[in-house]
Amino acid sequence: CRKRRTPQEMVHPASSRVGSSVLVRTHEAPAAKVRRTAPSDAVVAAVDPQGRLVCVAHLDSLQLFAAEEPLAPRALTPTGVVRSVCFSRCGGVLLSGGDDKAVRAWDVTADAAAAPIGTWTHHKKIGCVAFAPLPAGGETSLLGLWADKFGEVFAFDVRCPSAAPLLKLGHLSPVSHLAFTPGGGELLRAGREEPVHPSVSSRVSETGELVTADREGHVRASRWPSADIIERYYLTHTSPVEVVLPLAALPLLLTAAGSGAEVCLWRCDGAERLWKRSAAELLRLLRHAAPLGPDAGDAPPPASPPAPSPVAASASAGSEAAEGSACGEGAVLRCACELAASRLLYLGFDSERTLHALEGAEAAEAELRPRPGLALELRSPPLALQSPVQGRLFALCELELLCFALGEGGRLAPSASFRLSELPPPSVSSAAAADGDEEGEE
């Protein structure tokens, strides 16, 4: 039988984030209960692939904004705290899921009523939602996915609400991310004319793969649509993952721990780790335009300097603390976004108002190189980044939405900026549900 552990024997992971939601842990005695879910004021957002609509969710408020016109937002009416939203590739359907244990599909076309076109009730709270890529000849179908807080991923036909969902795979802890790698037919074709490099196309699945991550930091790729077949694991993280981003311009995968301990770049095929850096180290390299280089995880550690005297240590403590933020100490990679047509990758760090740019190399040996000349300055740290197919970049900063468009020389320039309306206060039921969503009540 299994021995029951005492609270003193339990080890709790560090505070981190999942997706767009902050994971908060307590710092009291070991017996204190640990919060592993998003707080009640978490905000999630999504931009439709055409760049026309922006969805912002806050508790039980779900609003649609026109990205190009200063129109009043359209309010949708979920019945619980919303944890995840996602647009279909055509931009006409929006999925939402959250703490009311239901997934809803919304028709967001201009003449549609603000009512769900389908609702799927589940037995567990919903952690994230996504749309699956369309199969060959399946332009009329629309397949959605949801992951619950029990660690299971289900697929369902969005256009047929009466059809039962199908269990596709399972993790041993709540799933935090659902993402698809591009298939061989999509790789390197996002607005570019050059063919796929032979050494790349020979190693990439023609149908793409489903990449999932859970609350324990386990990241794996499963064959699609046969998701019960695990192709590979990406083994490094041991705490919840904040960023899971398969790149479309190169067969690479970027992952980052919400604690800031690891930011990793992988080859999608073979799960070869190209490099691993802490978020603070990566931020310092980007600020100085230093090459990221190969993984130096096996290199011997540098020799430790002699310990300073107590007087010298006390004198330098203040200066070290002041320099910590400037050097990126304690940094966390919060969001990342790819502009596939330009092979650019933008990274957003917490407490950092600069979006740092990386460029994918043209050679077969895929790598990322810092491009400080393409960095973007924001008025506040970004909460989320997304890029529609037109090559525009959307940055959500607090209650402000910024839009950048590609200009001359491949540089992004501001094209629109507007304040989001003040989010309405939560209802009593939804606030209570969000505050009561502890680890044992998922």
N, C-alpha and C positions, 0 to 999 in steps of 0.2 A: 504494500500500500504506500501511498505518498505521504511523506511527512509534511505537516502543516508548519510553515515558517512563521516565526514571530515577527512583529514589525521591525525589531532591531536587525533582523537578518535580511530584510528586503533591501535591495539596492534600487534606487530610483534614478532614471536617466536625467540628464541636464535639460534645462528649459530650451525649447526650440519651437519651430513653426512647421505646419503642414499646409502646403499649397499657399493660399492667401490668408490663412488663419493662424493666429499666434497660439502656440501651446504654452501653457503657463504651469509651472510647478511651484509648490510652496517650499519655504526654507525653514519651517519649524522643526520640531523634534522628529526623529525617524518615524514615530507612530502617526504623524500627521498624514491625512489623505492627500494624494497627489492628483491635481487636475491635469488631464491629458487631452482635453478637448478645447475648442476655440472659446474665448471669452464672449460675453454677451454683446460686446460692441464690435465684433469682427465684421469687416466689410469685404465682400468678394465682388469681382467684376469680370465681365467678358465683353469682347468686341466681335461683332459678326465678321465673317471672312471678307465681305464686300466693303467693310469700313463705313457702313451706313448707320448702324445702331450700336449703342453701348448699354449694357445691362449692369446695374449696380444693385446689389442685395445687401440689406442691413437688417438683421433679425427677421421679422416677418414682413418687411417691406421689400418689394421687388419693383424696380422702376426701369423704364426704357427711355433712353435719351437719343435724339437725333444727333449724330456726330458732326453733321455739316450745317445744321440749321438750329438757331436758338429757339426751339419750340419747347412748350411745356412737356414735362415727362409724362409718359403713359404709365399708370399704376396697374400692376398685376396683383392678384390677391391669393397668395399662398396661405396656408393655415398654420404654419409653424416657422421656426427659425430656419433660414435657408443657409446651407453650408457650401453649395457648389452650383454654378450655372455654366452652361455651354451652348453655343450656337451650332447649328448644322452647317455643313460646308456650303450650302446654297444660301444660308443666312435667313431662311424663312421660318425655321422652327427653333425654339429655345427649350432646353431642358433645365429643370431645377429640382433639387433634392435637399433634404435636410432632416431636422429633428422630429418632424411629424410622421416619419416612417413612410413617406410617399414620394414618388417621382412624378413630376408633371411635365407634359409637353404643351408648349404654348405656340400658337400661330401668331407670329409677330409681323405679318404683312400689314400694309397701311390700312386696309379696309376690314381687318379682322377685329372681332370683339375681344375684350380683355378677359377671356375665359379659357381654361385649359381644354385642349382637344383630346387629351387622354390623361388618365391618372392610374398609376400602378401602386397599390398598397403593399407594403412589405412588413416583415415582422421585426426588423431591426432598423435603427436610425441610419440614414444615408450619409456617407462620407464624401463621395465625389461622383460626378456623372460625366459622360463623354459620348461622342458619336464615333462609331466604327467606320473605317473607310469603305466606300462603295465597291462591291465586287464587280468584275467584268460583266457587262450586260445588265447590271443591277441598278440602273439609274432611277427606276421607279421605287426601289426599296429604300428604307431608312432604318438603320439598325442603331439602337441606343444601348449604352452600358451604364450600370450603376454598381458601385462598391459600397457594401454596408460596413458597419463597425464591428461586425463579427469576423471580417476578413474574406467574405465571399463576393465574387463578381458575377453579375447576371447580365444576360443579353436579352433584348426584347425588340419587337417590331413596333416602331413608333406609330406607324399608320394602321396598326391593328391592335387597339387596346384590349380586345377580348382574348388575344392569344396569351398563353401562359409564358412567363419569362423562363429562360434556360440558364441553368448554372454552368458557368464556363470554367472557373478556376477558384482556388481558395488559398488564402494565406493563414498563418497562425496568429495574426494580430490584425487590427483594423487597417484596411488599405487606404492610403493617402493620395496616391497618384495613379492615373490611367493615361497612358500616352502611346502613340503608335509611331514606329519608325517608318520612314518612307520606303515604299517598294522600289524594286529596280527600275520600274517604268517611270517613277516620279523623281528619282535621285538626279540631282544636277540639271533639272529641267525647269526650274522655277524662273521663267523669264530669261533663260540663257539659251544660246544656240549651239554651244559646243557639245559633242556627244559625251556619254558617260565613259570615264576612263576604264579600259579593260580590266586593270588590276582591282578596280573598285567594284564594277558591276558583277564580276565573277564571284564576289564574296557576299553580295547583298541578296536577301530574299526578294522574289518578284512580288510577293503579296504584302510584305512588311511584317512586322512583329508587334505584339502587344507588350509594352513595358509597364510593369506594376511595381509599386513600392509600398511598404507597410510601415507601421508605427515603430517597429524595431530597427529600421534602417535596411531591411532586406530589399534589394532591387534585383529583378529578374526579367528575362525576356521569354515570352511564350509564343509558340507558333500560332499564326492566325489564318483561318478561323478555328483551327484545332488547338484551342488554348490550353487543353489539358496536357499538351506536350511542351515541356520546359526546354528551351533551347540552351540557355546559359544563365549564370548568375553573375552579378557585378558585386563582388564581395570586398567591402572596405568599411562601410558605415555600420555603426553599432547604436545609433540614436536616430530619432525621426528625421526624415529627409525633407528639406525645404524646396529644392529645385530638382526636377527630372525633365530634361529637355533633349529629345532626339533631334539632331540637326538634319535639315533637308538638303543643304548644299554639300555636305561631306558626311561620310558614314561614321559619325561621331556621336557620343552621348555625354552630356554634361550632367553631373549630379552634385549636390551640395547638402551637407548636414545643417540642420537648423541651429545647432549649437555653435557653428562656425569652425568646428574642428577640422573638417575635411571638405575640400572642393576637388572633384576628380573629373578627369577627361578620359573617356574610354573609346576604344574602337567598338562599334556595334557588333561586328563579327568577331567572335572569339573572346570577347570581354577582356581584351588586353588593356590594361591601365597605362595610359601614356604619361600622366603625371598626377600627383596628389599634392595639394598645398592647403595650408590653413587659409581661411578667408582673410585673415590679417596679412599673411605673407603674400597672397595673391594681390591684395589691394596695394601693397607697397610696390610690387613688381609693376603693376599697371601704372601707378603714379610716376614711376621712373622709366617707363617704356622699356623695361628690361625683358629679355627673352625668357619665356617660361621654361623652356628646356625639357629634357626627359625626366622621368620619374627618378627622384633621388632618394627614394625610400630606403634603399639598401646601403646608401653611403654611410660611412662611419660618422658619428657625431663629432662636432668640433671640440677641441680641448677646452675644458672649463677654466676661466681665468681665476687667479687667486682671490680668495674672499676678502672684501674690503674691511677696514676697521669699523667698529660701531659708529664712530664719529663721522667717518666718510659716508657710511651707509645712510645715516640720518640726514646728512646734508644733501645727498643726491636723491632722496626719496621724492621730494617735491618736484624736482625737475623731471624725473622719470614719469611721474604721474601726468605732468603737463604734456609731455611728449607722446604719451600713449595713444591718445586719440589721433594726433597728427600722423603717427606711424601706422595707424590702422588696428591697434590692439583692441581685441574684443569685437572685431568686425564680424558681420554675418552676411552672406550673400542671400538677399531676400528674393530677387527675381531676375530672370534672364529672358531674352527675346532674340530671335534670329530674323534677319532680313535676308532670306535665301537668295533673292535675285542679285544682291550685292555681296553675298558671302560675308556678311557682317554679323557679329554677335555683340549685343549690348548687355552689360551686367549692372545691376543696381544693388548697392549695399545699404544696410541700415545706417542711419546717421550720416549718410553721404549724399550730397546733392548733385554729384557728378555721375552721369551714366558713362561708364568706361567701354570703349570699343575694342573688339578683337576682329581680325580678318582671317578667313580661312585661306590656307595656301592652295595654289593652283596645282601643285605636283601631286603625284599618286600617294606620296607619304603625307597623309593629311595631318595638318597641325594648325594651331591658332597663333597669330602674332598680334601683339598690342599695336593699336593705331591711335595714339594720343591726339592726333590732329582731328579725329572724328568724334571726340568725346562731346557730350551734350551737358549743358548746365541747366539744372532745375531750380525752382524756388524752394523745394522741400524734398526730402528723401522719397523715392517712389515706393508705392505699395504694390503695384502690379505693372507689368509690361506686356503688350501684345502687338503683333504686326499682321495686318491683313495682307491679302495676296497682292494688292497694288503697290506694296513697298512702303507703306506708311507705318509709322511707329506711334502707338498710343501709350501714354504714361499716366497712370492714376496716382495723384499725389494728394493725400488727405481728401479734401472735397473738391479738388480741381482736376480737370482732365486736359491734358496737353496732347496735341497732335503735331507730328513732324512728318514732312514729306521730302522725298529725294529731290535734290536740286542739281545744280551744275557741279561737275566734278565728283558726283556720287556722295555729296554731303547732305545730311539731313538739316532742314531748316524749319522753323516753326511755321505751321500753316493754320492752326486754330488753337484757341484757348478759351475755356469757359468754366465758370464755377457750376458745380452740381448743386441742385437745390438742397436745402437742409433736409436731412433724412428725418422722417417722422419718428416720434417716440415709440418704443415698442409697446405692445399690448401686455397686460399683466400676465396672461397665460404664457406668452412666448418668452418673456423675460424670466419667468420662473422656470420654464423648461430649460432655457440656456444655462441658468445658474445652477440647476440641479443635475446637469449632465455630467456626472462623475464617472470614473472608470468602471464602477460596478453597475452602472445604470445604462449601458450603451445598447 
